[in-house]
Amino acid sequence: MNDIADLRGLGDQPATTETVEAVVRRQLATALGGKRGMVEAAVPTIVFTVLFLTTRDLRLALALSLGAALVALAVRVVQRQTVQFAVNALFGIGIGAAFAWRAARGGGSADEQALAYFLPGVLYNAGYAAVLMLSILTRWPVVGFMVGSVTGDPTGWREDSQVRKLCSLLTWVLVAPCILRVVVQAPVYLAASQGPLDTGVAVGILGVCKLVMGWPLQLASLALMVWLLGRDRTPVTPQSAA
């Protein structure tokens, strides 16, 4: 699996196994799947959003976004590579489609169905942000377990205050995009679902937010993480929670 150093647009620090920063870079790259994994996750969402905003045809947007995810899945299968990231994209589209279908069964208009499609994303970001913030507040930051998974000691990293602080900082950077999405998108959804805001206008706003606050925001977060991790100054040793 490509490591984070292979994401040329995000940083070019060489990966090592001698620092906490290098360990986290490698684990982040594995979790994201490198450039290809990020593209496979982003393209179907971009296809849906752009098509719906330009055509207002929910079925067409769903069909083509699903098709994009299936193509990525087929290529992975033919190449005998992991299908994790293509399946993740399919799952996301499927959940959104299920919410839209439920709205359609309830007699909702095309705009109301599209509004429902965006709801799972808002809920996912809220849940993800809550879990990560809780891990920080309880002093068990999620990034710390990335270090523990490599060193063989899941909790030893907590014994070193420098490592613990670094892991907390990186977890805040990781969760920041999710917090921003919820702060911006949740009020728009609620305003449309409760009446004050026109549904069509809300769908347009959420669509633009999906594009602007999706992978561009995620890549900005990763760029900051790579910069922080590029300093390679926190040694990894068994005594310091390696």
Backbone as numpy.savetxt, mean C-alpha at the origin, in Angstrom:
# Nx Ny Nz CAx CAy CAz Cx Cy Cz
14.52 -12.40 -4.97 13.67 -11.21 -4.97 14.55 -9.97 -4.97
14.19 -8.97 -5.79 14.97 -7.75 -5.83 14.94 -7.08 -4.47
16.09 -6.48 -4.07 16.06 -5.73 -2.83 15.78 -4.26 -3.11
15.61 -3.50 -2.07 15.18 -2.12 -2.23 16.23 -1.31 -2.97
17.47 -1.76 -2.94 18.51 -1.06 -3.67 18.33 -1.18 -5.16
17.56 -2.17 -5.63 17.33 -2.34 -7.04 16.25 -1.41 -7.57
15.53 -0.73 -6.70 14.52 0.23 -7.13 15.25 1.54 -7.43
15.77 1.64 -8.67 16.69 2.73 -8.99 16.11 4.10 -8.72
14.82 4.24 -8.85 14.21 5.54 -8.63 14.11 5.90 -7.17
14.32 4.94 -6.29 14.13 5.19 -4.86 15.44 5.28 -4.09
16.50 4.80 -4.65 17.77 4.85 -3.93 18.74 3.84 -4.50
20.04 4.03 -4.27 21.02 3.13 -4.85 22.05 2.70 -3.83
21.64 2.65 -2.56 22.55 2.17 -1.54 22.72 0.67 -1.65
23.94 0.14 -1.58 24.12 -1.30 -1.65 23.56 -2.00 -0.43
22.98 -3.18 -0.65 22.41 -3.94 0.46 23.52 -4.69 1.18
23.48 -4.67 2.51 24.41 -5.45 3.30 23.60 -6.16 4.37
24.29 -6.97 5.17 23.60 -7.63 6.27 24.19 -7.18 7.60
24.89 -6.04 7.62 25.59 -5.60 8.80 24.88 -4.50 9.56
23.80 -3.97 9.01 23.09 -2.89 9.69 21.60 -3.16 9.68
20.92 -2.53 10.64 19.46 -2.61 10.69 18.87 -2.04 9.41
19.44 -0.92 8.94 18.92 -0.27 7.74 18.94 -1.22 6.54
20.03 -1.97 6.38 20.13 -2.89 5.26 19.09 -4.01 5.37
18.88 -4.49 6.58 17.89 -5.54 6.80 16.50 -5.06 6.40
16.14 -3.85 6.83 14.81 -3.32 6.53 14.66 -3.05 5.04
15.71 -2.55 4.39 15.64 -2.33 2.94 15.29 -3.63 2.22
15.97 -4.69 2.63 15.74 -5.97 1.96 14.33 -6.49 2.22
13.87 -6.36 3.45 12.54 -6.86 3.80 11.43 -6.05 3.13
11.62 -4.73 3.02 10.64 -3.90 2.33 10.55 -4.29 0.86
11.71 -4.55 0.25 11.71 -4.94 -1.16 10.96 -6.26 -1.36
11.16 -7.19 -0.43 10.46 -8.46 -0.52 8.95 -8.28 -0.38
8.54 -7.41 0.55 7.12 -7.18 0.77 6.46 -6.50 -0.42
7.20 -5.61 -1.11 6.63 -4.86 -2.23 6.79 -5.56 -3.57
7.72 -6.50 -3.64 7.93 -7.21 -4.90 8.76 -6.45 -5.91
9.53 -5.47 -5.47 10.34 -4.70 -6.41 9.47 -3.84 -7.31
10.07 -3.29 -8.37 9.34 -2.42 -9.29 8.18 -3.16 -9.94
8.40 -4.40 -10.33 7.35 -5.15 -11.01 6.15 -5.38 -10.11
6.38 -5.75 -8.87 5.28 -5.97 -7.95 4.47 -4.71 -7.72
5.15 -3.57 -7.62 4.44 -2.31 -7.42 3.59 -1.95 -8.64
4.13 -2.20 -9.83 3.38 -1.91 -11.06 2.14 -2.80 -11.14
2.30 -4.08 -10.83 1.17 -5.00 -10.89 0.06 -4.60 -9.92
0.43 -4.04 -8.79 -0.57 -3.61 -7.82 -1.24 -2.30 -8.23
-0.49 -1.43 -8.91 -1.00 -0.09 -9.22 -1.81 -0.01 -10.50
-1.40 -0.75 -11.54 -2.03 -0.59 -12.86 -3.54 -0.84 -12.86
-4.04 -1.95 -12.29 -5.50 -2.17 -12.34 -6.30 -1.04 -11.70
-5.81 -0.49 -10.60 -6.51 0.61 -9.95 -6.50 1.86 -10.82
-5.36 2.13 -11.45 -5.26 3.28 -12.35 -6.19 3.12 -13.54
-6.25 1.90 -14.10 -7.13 1.62 -15.25 -8.58 1.89 -14.87
-9.01 1.36 -13.71 -10.39 1.56 -13.29 -10.70 3.05 -13.11
-9.83 3.74 -12.39 -10.11 5.13 -12.05 -10.17 6.01 -13.29
-9.18 5.87 -14.17 -9.14 6.69 -15.38 -10.33 6.40 -16.28
-10.66 5.12 -16.47 -11.77 4.76 -17.34 -13.11 5.24 -16.80
-13.31 5.07 -15.50 -14.60 5.50 -14.97 -14.75 7.02 -15.02
-13.68 7.74 -14.71 -13.77 9.19 -14.73 -13.99 9.74 -16.14
-13.50 9.02 -17.14 -13.62 9.51 -18.52 -14.86 8.98 -19.23
-15.35 7.79 -18.86 -16.49 7.19 -19.56 -17.74 7.11 -18.70
-17.58 7.15 -17.39 -18.68 6.95 -16.42 -19.36 5.60 -16.63
-18.63 4.65 -17.21 -19.16 3.31 -17.45 -18.51 2.37 -16.43
-19.26 2.04 -15.39 -18.72 1.24 -14.30 -18.34 -0.16 -14.76
-19.20 -0.79 -15.56 -18.92 -2.15 -16.02 -17.66 -2.21 -16.87
-17.50 -1.25 -17.77 -16.30 -1.21 -18.61 -15.05 -1.02 -17.77
-15.12 -0.10 -16.81 -13.96 0.16 -15.96 -13.59 -1.08 -15.15
-14.59 -1.76 -14.59 -14.32 -2.97 -13.82 -13.75 -4.08 -14.71
-14.33 -4.24 -15.89 -13.91 -5.32 -16.79 -12.46 -5.13 -17.22
-12.10 -3.92 -17.61 -10.74 -3.70 -18.11 -9.72 -3.71 -16.98
-10.08 -3.23 -15.80 -9.14 -3.31 -14.68 -8.93 -4.76 -14.26
-10.01 -5.54 -14.31 -9.89 -6.97 -14.03 -9.03 -7.64 -15.08
-9.22 -7.25 -16.34 -8.41 -7.81 -17.42 -6.93 -7.51 -17.24
-6.61 -6.29 -16.81 -5.20 -5.93 -16.59 -4.58 -6.80 -15.50
-5.33 -7.06 -14.44 -4.83 -7.90 -13.35 -4.67 -9.35 -13.81
-5.60 -9.83 -14.63 -5.52 -11.20 -15.12 -4.33 -11.39 -16.07
-4.03 -10.38 -16.88 -2.87 -10.45 -17.76 -1.59 -10.58 -16.95
-1.48 -9.75 -15.90 -0.30 -9.82 -15.03 -0.19 -11.18 -14.37
-1.34 -11.73 -13.96 -1.35 -13.05 -13.33 -0.91 -14.13 -14.32
-1.42 -14.06 -15.56 -1.08 -15.06 -16.58 0.41 -15.04 -16.90
0.98 -13.83 -17.00 2.40 -13.70 -17.30 3.23 -14.32 -16.18
2.83 -14.08 -14.94 3.54 -14.67 -13.80 3.49 -16.20 -13.84
2.31 -16.73 -14.17 2.15 -18.18 -14.22 3.03 -18.77 -15.32
3.02 -18.16 -16.50 3.83 -18.65 -17.62 5.31 -18.61 -17.27
5.72 -17.56 -16.57 7.13 -17.43 -16.19 7.48 -18.21 -14.93
6.48 -18.87 -14.35 6.65 -19.65 -13.13 7.24 -18.82 -11.99
6.69 -17.64 -11.83 7.10 -16.76 -10.76 5.95 -16.59 -9.77
6.26 -15.99 -8.62 5.22 -15.80 -7.61 4.07 -14.96 -8.15
2.85 -15.37 -7.84 1.67 -14.65 -8.32 1.07 -13.77 -7.23
1.78 -13.61 -6.13 1.25 -12.91 -4.96 0.72 -11.52 -5.29
1.49 -10.75 -6.02 1.13 -9.34 -6.23 0.00 -9.20 -7.23
-0.04 -10.06 -8.25 -1.15 -10.05 -9.19 -2.44 -10.50 -8.49
-2.33 -11.49 -7.63 -3.51 -11.96 -6.88 -4.00 -10.87 -5.92
-3.07 -10.14 -5.31 -3.47 -9.04 -4.43 -4.30 -8.00 -5.19
-3.87 -7.69 -6.42 -4.61 -6.73 -7.24 -5.99 -7.26 -7.57
-6.07 -8.54 -7.94 -7.36 -9.15 -8.24 -8.29 -9.12 -7.03
-7.72 -9.39 -5.87 -8.52 -9.38 -4.64 -9.08 -8.00 -4.38
-8.24 -6.97 -4.56 -8.70 -5.60 -4.34 -9.82 -5.22 -5.28
-9.69 -5.59 -6.56 -10.74 -5.29 -7.54 -12.01 -6.04 -7.19
-11.85 -7.30 -6.78 -13.01 -8.12 -6.45 -13.80 -7.56 -5.28
-13.10 -7.10 -4.26 -13.78 -6.51 -3.11 -14.53 -5.24 -3.52
-13.88 -4.39 -4.29 -14.53 -3.17 -4.76 -15.74 -3.47 -5.62
-15.61 -4.47 -6.51 -16.72 -4.86 -7.38 -17.89 -5.39 -6.56
-17.57 -6.13 -5.49 -18.64 -6.68 -4.64 -19.43 -5.56 -3.97
-18.73 -4.52 -3.52 -19.42 -3.37 -2.91 -20.28 -2.65 -3.96
-19.74 -2.51 -5.18 -20.49 -1.85 -6.25 -21.72 -2.67 -6.63
-21.56 -3.99 -6.69 -22.68 -4.88 -7.03 -23.77 -4.81 -5.96
-23.35 -4.72 -4.71 -24.32 -4.60 -3.62 -25.12 -3.30 -3.75
-24.43 -2.23 -4.12 -25.13 -0.96 -4.33 -26.09 -1.05 -5.50
-25.68 -1.78 -6.55 -26.54 -1.93 -7.72 -27.79 -2.72 -7.37
-27.65 -3.75 -6.56 -28.81 -4.55 -6.14 -29.78 -3.72 -5.32
-29.25 -2.72 -4.65 -30.10 -1.86 -3.85 -30.73 -0.73 -4.66
-30.53 -0.77 -5.97 -31.12 0.24 -6.85 -30.29 1.49 -7.00
-29.02 1.43 -6.62 -28.16 2.61 -6.71 -27.82 2.97 -8.15
-27.60 4.24 -8.39 -27.21 4.71 -9.71 -25.76 4.32 -9.99
-25.30 4.60 -11.22 -23.91 4.29 -11.57 -22.94 5.04 -10.67
-23.27 6.31 -10.36 -22.40 7.08 -9.48 -22.39 6.50 -8.06
-23.55 6.05 -7.60 -23.62 5.45 -6.26 -22.87 4.13 -6.22
-22.91 3.39 -7.31 -22.16 2.14 -7.38 -20.66 2.42 -7.37
-20.24 3.45 -8.11 -18.82 3.81 -8.13 -18.37 4.31 -6.76
-19.24 5.06 -6.09 -18.91 5.53 -4.74 -18.68 4.34 -3.81
-19.53 3.32 -3.94 -19.38 2.12 -3.12 -18.07 1.40 -3.43
-17.64 1.46 -4.69 -16.39 0.80 -5.09 -15.20 1.38 -4.31
-15.26 2.66 -4.00 -14.14 3.31 -3.32 -14.13 3.05 -1.81
-15.24 2.60 -1.25 -15.33 2.42 0.20 -14.31 1.42 0.76
-14.11 0.24 0.14 -13.13 -0.69 0.72 -11.74 -0.09 0.87
-11.34 0.75 -0.08 -10.03 1.38 0.02 -9.92 2.28 1.23
-10.97 3.04 1.51 -10.98 3.92 2.68 -10.91 3.08 3.96
-11.70 2.01 4.00 -11.72 1.14 5.18 -10.38 0.44 5.39
-9.78 -0.01 4.29 -8.48 -0.68 4.37 -7.42 0.25 4.95
-7.36 1.48 4.41 -6.37 2.43 4.89 -6.60 2.78 6.35
-7.86 2.90 6.76 -8.17 3.21 8.16 -7.72 2.07 9.07
-8.03 0.85 8.68 -7.63 -0.30 9.49 -6.13 -0.47 9.56
-5.47 -0.33 8.41 -4.01 -0.47 8.34 -3.33 0.59 9.20
-3.83 1.83 9.10 -3.26 2.92 9.90 -3.45 2.66 11.39
-4.62 2.18 11.76 -4.90 1.92 13.18 -3.96 0.86 13.74
-3.74 -0.21 12.99 -2.86 -1.29 13.45 -1.43 -0.80 13.60
-0.93 -0.08 12.60 0.45 0.39 12.66 0.66 1.43 13.76
-0.30 2.34 13.92 -0.16 3.33 14.99 -0.22 2.67 16.36
-1.07 1.67 16.51 -1.13 0.95 17.78 0.19 0.26 18.08
0.82 -0.29 17.04 2.11 -0.96 17.25 3.16 0.04 17.72
3.10 1.27 17.22 4.06 2.30 17.64 3.79 2.73 19.07
2.52 3.00 19.37 2.15 3.49 20.70 2.44 2.47 21.80
2.37 1.20 21.46 2.67 0.16 22.44 4.15 -0.22 22.45
4.94 0.51 21.64 6.39 0.29 21.53 6.74 -1.08 20.94
5.86 -1.55 20.06 6.13 -2.75 19.29 5.97 -2.43 17.80
6.73 -1.46 17.27 6.56 -1.03 15.89 6.72 -2.19 14.90
5.85 -2.22 13.91 5.81 -3.33 12.96 7.15 -3.54 12.26
7.83 -2.46 11.92 9.11 -2.60 11.22 10.12 -3.38 12.05
10.00 -3.33 13.36 10.91 -4.09 14.22 10.86 -5.58 13.94
9.67 -6.07 13.60 9.55 -7.50 13.33 10.21 -7.89 12.01
10.42 -6.90 11.11 11.20 -7.18 9.90 12.62 -7.52 10.28
13.16 -6.77 11.24 14.50 -7.05 11.73 14.53 -8.41 12.42
13.55 -8.66 13.29 13.52 -9.92 14.02 13.38 -11.13 13.12
12.66 -10.98 11.99 12.46 -12.12 11.09 13.75 -12.55 10.42
14.70 -11.63 10.29 15.98 -11.95 9.67 16.98 -12.49 10.69
16.95 -11.91 11.89 17.96 -12.29 12.88 17.62 -13.57 13.64
16.37 -14.00 13.55 15.97 -15.21 14.26 15.50 -14.95 15.67
15.51 -13.68 16.10 15.03 -13.31 17.42 13.91 -12.29 17.22
12.65 -12.70 17.23 11.53 -11.82 16.89 11.41 -10.57 17.76
11.87 -10.63 19.00 11.68 -9.51 19.93 12.97 -8.91 20.47
14.10 -9.48 20.13 15.37 -9.02 20.68 15.69 -7.57 20.33
15.20 -7.09 19.18 15.49 -5.72 18.74 15.01 -4.67 19.75
14.03 -5.01 20.59 13.49 -4.05 21.55 14.48 -3.73 22.66
15.49 -4.57 22.83 16.46 -4.36 23.91 17.42 -3.22 23.60
17.50 -2.82 22.33 18.39 -1.74 21.92 17.55 -0.51 21.63
17.68 0.55 22.43 16.83 1.73 22.27 17.03 2.41 20.92
18.27 2.37 20.38 18.54 3.00 19.09 17.79 2.27 17.98
17.82 0.95 18.02 17.11 0.16 17.03 15.60 0.37 17.15
15.11 0.41 18.39 13.68 0.58 18.61 13.19 1.92 18.09
13.97 2.98 18.32 13.60 4.31 17.83 13.59 4.35 16.31
14.57 3.73 15.69 14.62 3.69 14.23 13.40 2.96 13.68
13.06 1.85 14.28 11.91 1.06 13.82 10.60 1.84 13.99
10.48 2.60 15.07 9.28 3.42 15.29 9.19 4.52 14.23
10.31 5.17 13.95 10.33 6.23 12.95 9.94 5.69 11.58
10.49 4.55 11.21 10.19 3.96 9.91 8.73 3.51 9.82
8.18 3.06 10.92 6.77 2.66 10.92 5.88 3.87 10.74
6.24 5.02 11.34 5.48 6.26 11.14 5.51 6.67 9.67
6.68 6.56 9.05 6.80 6.91 7.63 5.94 5.98 6.78
5.90 4.69 7.17 5.13 3.70 6.43 3.63 3.96 6.53
3.18 4.43 7.68 1.75 4.60 7.92 1.25 5.97 7.48
2.13 6.93 7.30 1.72 8.30 6.97 0.82 8.39 5.74
1.12 7.71 4.62 0.23 7.80 3.45 -1.19 7.32 3.75
-1.32 6.28 4.56 -2.64 5.76 4.90 -3.44 6.78 5.71
-2.77 7.44 6.65 -3.45 8.46 7.46 -3.94 9.60 6.58
-3.09 10.05 5.66 -3.46 11.15 4.78 -4.65 10.77 3.89
-4.65 9.53 3.39 -5.77 9.10 2.54 -7.08 9.11 3.31
-7.05 8.62 4.53 -8.28 8.58 5.33 -8.75 9.99 5.66
-7.83 10.86 6.05 -8.18 12.24 6.42 -8.83 12.97 5.25
-8.36 12.71 4.03 -8.90 13.40 2.85 -10.13 12.70 2.29
-10.07 11.36 2.16 -11.11 10.64 1.42 -12.35 10.31 2.26
-12.17 10.00 3.54 -13.32 9.63 4.37 -14.36 10.74 4.45
-13.98 12.02 4.67 -14.99 13.07 4.70 -15.75 13.21 3.38
-15.05 13.01 2.26 -15.71 13.09 0.95 -16.75 11.99 0.81
-16.37 10.77 1.18 -17.31 9.65 1.09 -18.52 9.88 2.00
-18.26 10.30 3.22 -19.35 10.51 4.17 -20.28 11.63 3.71
-19.70 12.70 3.16 -20.52 13.82 2.69 -21.43 13.39 1.55
-20.93 12.51 0.68 -21.74 12.04 -0.45 -22.79 11.04 0.00
-22.41 10.14 0.89 -23.34 9.09 1.32 -24.46 9.64 2.19
-24.21 10.77 2.84 -25.21 11.36 3.73 -25.96 12.53 3.10
-25.59 12.90 1.86 -26.39 13.88 1.14 -25.81 15.23 0.82
-25.01 15.88 1.67 -24.57 17.25 1.39 -23.78 17.41 0.08
-23.04 16.38 -0.31 -22.20 16.47 -1.51 -22.78 15.60 -2.61
-22.85 16.14 -3.83 -23.35 15.39 -4.98 -22.50 14.13 -5.19
-23.16 13.00 -5.43 -22.45 11.72 -5.56 -21.48 11.73 -6.73
-21.92 12.29 -7.85 -21.04 12.34 -9.02 -19.79 13.16 -8.76
-19.96 14.28 -8.07 -18.81 15.12 -7.71 -17.88 14.36 -6.77
-18.46 13.66 -5.80 -17.66 12.90 -4.84 -16.86 11.82 -5.53
-17.49 11.13 -6.49 -16.78 10.07 -7.23 -15.59 10.67 -7.99
-15.79 11.84 -8.58 -14.69 12.50 -9.28 -13.55 12.85 -8.34
-13.90 13.39 -7.17 -12.87 13.75 -6.19 -12.13 12.51 -5.71
-12.88 11.45 -5.40 -12.25 10.22 -4.91 -11.38 9.58 -6.00
-11.81 9.69 -7.25 -11.01 9.15 -8.34 -9.68 9.86 -8.47
-9.72 11.19 -8.40 -8.49 11.96 -8.47 -7.60 11.65 -7.27
-8.21 11.55 -6.08 -7.45 11.20 -4.88 -6.80 9.83 -5.02
-7.52 8.91 -5.63 -7.00 7.56 -5.82 -5.72 7.58 -6.65
-5.70 8.45 -7.65 -4.51 8.56 -8.51 -3.39 9.32 -7.81
-3.72 10.49 -7.26 -2.70 11.36 -6.67 -2.17 10.81 -5.35
-3.07 10.21 -4.56 -2.69 9.75 -3.23 -2.42 8.24 -3.19
-2.36 7.64 -4.38 -2.06 6.22 -4.45 -0.56 6.00 -4.49
-0.06 5.48 -5.62 1.36 5.17 -5.71 2.28 6.37 -5.68
1.90 7.55 -6.21 2.80 8.70 -6.04 3.11 8.99 -4.57
2.08 8.94 -3.73 2.28 9.17 -2.30 3.07 8.03 -1.66
2.78 6.80 -2.09 3.50 5.66 -1.55 4.98 5.71 -1.92
5.26 6.10 -3.17 6.65 6.19 -3.62 7.39 7.31 -2.86
6.69 8.40 -2.57 7.31 9.47 -1.79 7.67 8.96 -0.39
6.77 8.17 0.20 7.04 7.59 1.51 8.24 6.65 1.45
8.28 5.83 0.41 9.40 4.89 0.26 10.71 5.63 0.02
10.65 6.72 -0.74 11.86 7.51 -0.99 12.42 8.05 0.33
11.53 8.52 1.19 11.96 9.01 2.51 12.56 7.88 3.33
11.93 6.69 3.27 12.46 5.55 4.01 13.83 5.16 3.50
14.00 5.16 2.17 15.29 4.80 1.59 16.36 5.80 2.02
15.98 7.08 2.06 16.94 8.09 2.51 17.35 7.84 3.96
16.37 7.55 4.80 16.67 7.27 6.21 17.51 6.00 6.35
17.19 5.00 5.52 17.89 3.72 5.62 19.26 3.77 4.95
19.48 4.74 4.08 20.73 4.81 3.34 21.92 5.20 4.18
21.66 5.62 5.41 22.78 6.06 6.25 23.56 4.89 6.86
22.92 3.71 6.95 23.62 2.50 7.42 24.45 2.74 8.69
23.80 3.23 9.72 24.59 3.56 10.91 24.13 2.85 12.18
23.17 1.92 12.06 22.72 1.20 13.24 23.18 -0.26 13.14
24.27 -0.62 13.82 24.82 -1.98 13.67 23.85 -3.06 14.11
23.91 -4.17 13.40 23.12 -5.34 13.76 24.03 -6.36 14.39
23.83 -6.62 15.68 24.61 -7.65 16.39 23.68 -8.40 17.30
24.00 -9.65 17.65 23.15 -10.39 18.57 22.92 -9.65 19.88
23.95 -8.91 20.35 23.81 -8.22 21.63 22.88 -7.01 21.52
22.76 -6.40 20.30 21.94 -5.20 20.17 20.66 -5.48 19.43
20.12 -6.68 19.60 18.82 -7.05 18.99 18.94 -7.18 17.51
19.96 -7.86 17.01 20.14 -8.00 15.58 19.05 -8.77 14.94
